[in-house]
Amino acid sequence: MRPNSNLIKATLSGALGGLLFGFDTVVIAGAIDALVNLYNLTPQNKGLTVAIGLVGTVIGALGAGHVGQRLGGRETLRITAILYVVSAFGCGLAWGWYSFMIFRFIGGLGIGASSVLGPVYIAELAPAKWRGRLVATFQLNVVFGIMVAYLSNYFIRTMHLGAAEWRWQVGIAGAPAIAFLILLFGIPRSPRYCAARNRDDEALEVLRQMGEENPEAELADIRAALAEEHAIEHEPVFRWKYRYPLFLAVSIGMFNQLAGINAILYYVNNIFASAGFSQISSDQQSVAIGATLFTFTIVGMSLIDKLGRKTLLLIGAAGCATCLAGVSWVFATHSHQSALLPILIVYMAFFSISQGAVIWVYIGEVFPTLVRSKGQGIGSASHWFSNAIIALEFPVVVNYFHTATPFAFFAVMTVVQFFVVLFIYPETKGQTLEDLQRRLVPGD
């Protein structure tokens, strides 16, 4: 039995937020040089132009849970869609650097909120047997959105629009954002939100629409889960007994960014330009990188329950470290620039099957039920904070040192990650959350 049309429609509507997430995150790669030239940006301000969206993302992610609980996931996603629309058109029509920064920050708020609420909304709608695969569509849409952004930048570049080119590159996101907003008016509230407000008839109707085989029993489970959450909502996560899960969540969030993935995605055009590629050529290489990221994310998701989380992280760290060292060598020696694209494609493949596929699954597994949502928030904050710092400082490091420098740093950090994973990280494949709790939390 396959998911019915109502469930597919609701899933795709929620997951479209993931596509906008990926698109808005990296579309700046094609426009950043034009902005630097137009507004005479220093390397620090160039980094700030990229990082300001991530500041909004952190704030949006931290505030999304509270707003979502009050208004409901569907209504809050509608707000994120409006933020996407305002950001896209605002950035495209910006009358100065400060206005561009404000609208990019607004887009970051939408990205952060949708990154939290999109997967949650899908998970609350989907019957248990489909939940994992349907929630995974959000992550797939994120990497698909990255690929679409690079394709969009390339095609707009070929149109030779002159001074307006960067405006079209960032403004075009308004089209899917409007589609996202319209679709969100054709889907139901989540049954969990309805049950939390004693709207049992509405919750049962939604469960039936989504194809739940026993909606009455599912509603009873939802009510039991809500009662349990109410009883434990004041349990603090920053306690000594949670030190091991906290270390795992914070470290995997940091290592994800210390591998250089988002620095490459944000500054990919600059990286290829430093190796002597033209703007059009750089955009073409970006498309190849985006396609690799998308393809191998699917591969990683198919391997995660077969090879295990730790095994994939070790394979990925070894492969990424080798490739990053290769990129650093290309720039340090000013030779074999033609090898840059193949090396980065292999890097993307290794990253996608490891960190890209594992991070959010792993963070969700290592915390006990009492503090799981809070622990996921801390792991996410570690990821986004590291992302913002690296995005801010990458052009500064390149300017004051060398293009090879950050890649050498990323290579070293990925080697450190390999040994930390090898000696400290537990394997979580095939274990119940209760078994993991007994292993990772002393005294529980």
Buried (B, 14 or more C-beta within 10 A) or exposed (E): EEBEEBBBBBBBBBBBBBBBBBBBBBBBBBBBBBBBEBBEBEBEBBBBBBBBBBBBBBBBBBBBBEBBEEBBBBBBBBBBBBBBBBBBBBBBEBEEBEEBBBBBBBBBBBBBBBBBBBBBBBBBBBBEEBBEEBBBBBBBBBBBBBBBBBBBBBBBBEEEEEEEBBBBBBBBBBEBBBBBBEBBEEBBBBBBBBBBEEBBEBBBBBBBBBBBEEBEEBBEEBBEEEEEEEEEEEEEBEEEEBEBBBBBBBBBBBBBBBBBBBBBBBBBBBBBBBBEBEBEBBBBBBBBBBBBBBBBBBBBBEBBEEBBBBBBBBBBBBBBBBBBBBBBBBBBEEEEBEBBBEBBBBBBBBBBBBBBBBBBBBBBBBBBBBBBBBBBBBBBBBBBBBBBBBBBBBBBBBBEEBBBBBBBBBBBBBBBBBEBBEEEBBEBBEBEBEEBBEBBBEEE
